[in-house]
Amino acid sequence: MADSLEGKVALVTGGSRGIGAGIAKRLAADGASVALTYANSKDQADQVVADIAAAGGTAFAIQADSAVEADVVASVTETVQRYGQLDILVNNAGGGTFATLDEMATADIDRTLAVNVRAVILAIRESLKHLGPGGRIINIGSINAERVPFAGISVYAASKGAIAGLTRGLARELAPKGITINNVQPGPVDTDNNPADGPAAPLMLAAMALDRFGDVSEIGAFVSFLAGPDSGYITGANLNIDGGFTA
Ligand SMILES: NC(=O)c1ccc[n+]([C@@H]2O[C@H](COP(=O)([O-])OP(=O)(O)OC[C@H]3O[C@@H](n4cnc5c(N)ncnc54)[C@H](OP(=O)(O)O)[C@@H]3O)[C@@H](O)[C@H]2O)c1
């Protein structure tokens, strides 16, 4: 256990699997008490909590659908009720329907925007009731806000582009409060949502400098740095961690 986040409380949305689980584990390993949300995967969320506890950390899981405003608000409230404060918000939950626009139903478009954009805005607004000087907000956007080298992800890319703009705008609003906000834009990372051996993998690898997908632990390490005491001069930044996807 490191101690760079000792005494801090973090809320990680979508912490039951993939990148969010990697972030939750790393923040806990660095000393934070971690609340993590999930939509459906109770068993996997409980397993992440158990893994954190087995490693000597502190965590608990909250069922909260990011598409539902009341759930988003309740997840912030439950975190503060459990741990007494909130210092770090990581907006990670997200995804999308991967299809060309002419194949997408309005409900799919609405859901992508609700989870990837609206939920992030609502979670930040609610968290601002608790975050104080030194507070950290870290959004998990996507490298597809910068580059979209194939068809079928336009609405997803639009949602992540919105997060980049939100991050810039809120940096101006939150600086006077001593709170930083940054947007981590991963390239391909091996998860259920984007498996390194999935059908789209060759397309992605062809666009990259490094010939491999990222590991969730690499995103977790980057997020932990941004959550910690050494990143205080970084705000409003859209930070690529992409294996050279944009090189
Ligand atoms: N993997 C990549 O290559 C990549 C690249 C760039 C950006 N990203 C971004 O990184 C984030 C995580 O992606 P991932 O690849 O780790 O995805 P993943 O493996 O599919 O995991 C998604 C996580 O988010 C949760 N989640 C999804 N919808 C939710 C909702 N409506 N309410 C609450 N939780 C919800 C899931 O909970 P359940 O387990 O309950 O379903 C799960 O914990 C997303 O924002 C994604 O856009 C991923």
The ligand as an SDF file (V2000), in Angstrom:
LIG
                    3D

 48 52  0  0  0  0  0  0  0  0999 V2000
  -11.9040    0.1070  -23.2110 N   0  0  0  0  0  0  0  0  0  0  0  0
  -11.5120    1.0440  -24.0440 C   0  0  0  0  0  0  0  0  0  0  0  0
  -10.8140    0.7800  -25.0420 O   0  0  0  0  0  0  0  0  0  0  0  0
  -11.8740    2.4790  -23.7870 C   0  0  0  0  0  0  0  0  0  0  0  0
  -11.2110    3.4640  -24.5460 C   0  0  0  0  0  0  0  0  0  0  0  0
  -11.5240    4.7950  -24.3280 C   0  0  0  0  0  0  0  0  0  0  0  0
  -12.4530    5.1360  -23.3800 C   0  0  0  0  0  0  0  0  0  0  0  0
  -13.1010    4.1730  -22.6640 N   0  0  0  0  0  0  0  0  0  0  0  0
  -14.0810    4.6070  -21.6710 C   0  0  0  0  0  0  0  0  0  0  0  0
  -13.7360    4.0690  -20.4220 O   0  0  0  0  0  0  0  0  0  0  0  0
  -14.9210    3.8740  -19.6550 C   0  0  0  0  0  0  0  0  0  0  0  0
  -14.9750    2.4200  -19.1810 C   0  0  0  0  0  0  0  0  0  0  0  0
  -14.9500    1.5820  -20.3210 O   0  0  0  0  0  0  0  0  0  0  0  0
  -14.6290    0.0150  -20.2070 P   0  0  0  0  0  0  0  0  0  0  0  0
  -14.0160   -0.3690  -21.4820 O   0  0  0  0  0  0  0  0  0  0  0  0
  -13.9740   -0.2810  -18.9290 O   0  0  0  0  0  0  0  0  0  0  0  0
  -16.1430   -0.5650  -20.2020 O   0  0  0  0  0  0  0  0  0  0  0  0
  -16.7360   -1.9320  -19.6090 P   0  0  0  0  0  0  0  0  0  0  0  0
  -15.6810   -2.9710  -19.4970 O   0  0  0  0  0  0  0  0  0  0  0  0
  -17.9350   -2.1900  -20.4540 O   0  0  0  0  0  0  0  0  0  0  0  0
  -17.2000   -1.5210  -18.1320 O   0  0  0  0  0  0  0  0  0  0  0  0
  -18.1500   -0.5090  -18.0070 C   0  0  0  0  0  0  0  0  0  0  0  0
  -18.3440   -0.1750  -16.5590 C   0  0  0  0  0  0  0  0  0  0  0  0
  -19.2680    0.9220  -16.4960 O   0  0  0  0  0  0  0  0  0  0  0  0
  -20.4340    0.5000  -15.8460 C   0  0  0  0  0  0  0  0  0  0  0  0
  -21.6150    1.0950  -16.4610 N   0  0  0  0  0  0  0  0  0  0  0  0
  -21.9810    1.0420  -17.7610 C   0  0  0  0  0  0  0  0  0  0  0  0
  -23.1580    1.6840  -17.9370 N   0  0  0  0  0  0  0  0  0  0  0  0
  -23.5270    2.1250  -16.7010 C   0  0  0  0  0  0  0  0  0  0  0  0
  -24.6370    2.8290  -16.2150 C   0  0  0  0  0  0  0  0  0  0  0  0
  -25.6500    3.2150  -17.0040 N   0  0  0  0  0  0  0  0  0  0  0  0
  -24.6860    3.1130  -14.8910 N   0  0  0  0  0  0  0  0  0  0  0  0
  -23.6890    2.7320  -14.0710 C   0  0  0  0  0  0  0  0  0  0  0  0
  -22.6110    2.0540  -14.4550 N   0  0  0  0  0  0  0  0  0  0  0  0
  -22.5440    1.7520  -15.7700 C   0  0  0  0  0  0  0  0  0  0  0  0
  -20.4670   -1.0170  -15.9160 C   0  0  0  0  0  0  0  0  0  0  0  0
  -21.2640   -1.5200  -14.8850 O   0  0  0  0  0  0  0  0  0  0  0  0
  -21.9100   -3.0120  -14.9820 P   0  0  0  0  0  0  0  0  0  0  0  0
  -20.7610   -3.9530  -14.7490 O   0  0  0  0  0  0  0  0  0  0  0  0
  -22.9350   -3.0770  -13.9140 O   0  0  0  0  0  0  0  0  0  0  0  0
  -22.4770   -3.1480  -16.3580 O   0  0  0  0  0  0  0  0  0  0  0  0
  -18.9810   -1.3190  -15.7800 C   0  0  0  0  0  0  0  0  0  0  0  0
  -18.5600   -1.2260  -14.4470 O   0  0  0  0  0  0  0  0  0  0  0  0
  -16.0870    4.2820  -20.5420 C   0  0  0  0  0  0  0  0  0  0  0  0
  -16.4500    5.6190  -20.2670 O   0  0  0  0  0  0  0  0  0  0  0  0
  -15.5090    4.1570  -21.9270 C   0  0  0  0  0  0  0  0  0  0  0  0
  -16.1630    5.0010  -22.8660 O   0  0  0  0  0  0  0  0  0  0  0  0
  -12.8390    2.8510  -22.8550 C   0  0  0  0  0  0  0  0  0  0  0  0
  1  2  1  0
  2  3  2  0
  2  4  1  0
  4  5  1  0
  4 48  2  0
  5  6  2  0
  6  7  1  0
  7  8  2  0
  8  9  1  0
  8 48  1  0
  9 10  1  0
  9 46  1  0
 10 11  1  0
 11 12  1  0
 11 44  1  0
 12 13  1  0
 13 14  1  0
 14 15  2  0
 14 16  1  0
 14 17  1  0
 17 18  1  0
 18 19  2  0
 18 20  1  0
 18 21  1  0
 21 22  1  0
 22 23  1  0
 23 24  1  0
 23 42  1  0
 24 25  1  0
 25 26  1  0
 25 36  1  0
 26 27  1  0
 26 35  1  0
 27 28  2  0
 28 29  1  0
 29 30  1  0
 29 35  2  0
 30 31  1  0
 30 32  2  0
 32 33  1  0
 33 34  2  0
 34 35  1  0
 36 37  1  0
 36 42  1  0
 37 38  1  0
 38 39  2  0
 38 40  1  0
 38 41  1  0
 42 43  1  0
 44 45  1  0
 44 46  1  0
 46 47  1  0
M  CHG  2   8   1  16  -1
M  END
$$$$
